[in-house]
Amino acid sequence: MISFLDFEKPIAELEARIAELRATADGSDLDIDGEIGRLEKKSAAMLAATYAKLTPWQKTQVARHPQRPHFLDYIRLAFTDFVPLAGDRTYGEDAAIIGGFATLDGRKVMVMGHEKGHDTPSRIKHNFGSAKPEGYRKAIRLMEMASKFGLPVVTLVDTAGAFPGVEAEERGQAEAIARSTEACLALGVPMVSAIVGEGGSGGAIAIAAANTVLMLEHSVYSVISPEGASSILWRTADKAADAATAMKVTAQDLLALNVIESIVPEPNGGAHRDPAATARTLAEAIGRELDALSGRSAAELVRQREERFLAIGSL
């Protein structure tokens, strides 16, 4: 069952009415299929109209939806032959970033990304997608392995940010993020990144400094969360909606600013309403970008990546 967000209340009420009519029709002689069909069409139209004019703050809520598909969902729905690789060979394993060999529509790739989890035990296990230094050092190890074997790298970004805890700082969080970003920029193989939920700060860019960056239609990408920006600017988190608008966090804003290359459309009502369709569309988009980058030399790929990031913000 879909969890409805606050701004979806009218849709939730209509869906509740449809469910009530279906329950009434079961086991009775009443013919209310026509009424149910009319209400379903009205609900779909209302959903489309609502999602066509989402505010940046509403998009942030959609990007954080508890039922939004995460990394392991995309692995299951869009990739095959996934072989997970664990550990950073320095400290330990970090379940917030998962990666390994996989196949994407016949293409052998190295895929990695943030995993947030879907329930309390899995969210705790994956630390809500907030990686520690060992997570980023594992990412570096996998990127180096991909380069050695000539495999393109695909990353799926979905994190509120790197883990800010004391133990992470003690193990060199800032250095690990910097070195992971450096590893992305120095890769001699094609790299495509997709922001599939939240793209938060250095925790996101550390595995998203790619040749091509895509964003799902209702994902967000920013240097700080709207709540964090609001707390700094207004000394309260209550202005998060205003901060989200000012920060230009949406895919549409970032495409205009040359921060990303393209927007991947989501099903009506967001990715959580049809994860399988979202995964198919995302896989096709990533495949097109990998094909466009294939055949380029390592020097060309590095130079293109450098020029891409130097051009960000230019209009």
Stockholm file with secondary structure:
# STOCKHOLM 1.0

chainA/1-315         MISFLDFEKPIAELEARIAELRATADGSDLDIDGEIGRLEKKSAAMLAATYAKLTPWQKTQVARHPQRPHFLDYIRLAFTDFVPLAGDRTYGEDAAIIGGFATLDGRKVMVMGHEKGHDTPSRIKHNFGSAKPEGYRKAIRLMEMASKFGLPVVTLVDTAGAFPGVEAEERGQAEAIARSTEACLALGVPMVSAIVGEGGSGGAIAIAAANTVLMLEHSVYSVISPEGASSILWRTADKAADAATAMKVTAQDLLALNVIESIVPEPNGGAHRDPAATARTLAEAIGRELDALSGRSAAELVRQREERFLAIGSL
#=GR chainA/1-315 SS CCCCCGGGHHHHHHHHHHHHHHHHHTTSCCCCHHHHHHHHHHHHHHHHHHHTTCCHHHHHHHHTCTTSCCHHHHHHHHCEEEEECCCCSSSCCCTTEEEEEEEETTEEEEEEEECCCSSHHHHHHTGGGCCCHHHHHHHHHHHHHHHHHTCCEEEEEEESCSCCCHHHHHTTHHHHHHHHHHHHHHCSSCEEEEEEEEEEHHHHHTTTCCSEEEEETTCEEESSCHHHHHHHHHSSGGGHHHHHHHHTCBHHHHHHTTSCSEEECCCTTCGGGCHHHHHHHHHHHHHHHHHHHTTCCHHHHHHHHHHHHHTTTCC
#=GC SS_cons         CCCCCGGGHHHHHHHHHHHHHHHHHTTSCCCCHHHHHHHHHHHHHHHHHHHTTCCHHHHHHHHTCTTSCCHHHHHHHHCEEEEECCCCSSSCCCTTEEEEEEEETTEEEEEEEECCCSSHHHHHHTGGGCCCHHHHHHHHHHHHHHHHHTCCEEEEEEESCSCCCHHHHHTTHHHHHHHHHHHHHHCSSCEEEEEEEEEEHHHHHTTTCCSEEEEETTCEEESSCHHHHHHHHHSSGGGHHHHHHHHTCBHHHHHHTTSCSEEECCCTTCGGGCHHHHHHHHHHHHHHHHHHHTTCCHHHHHHHHHHHHHTTTCC
//
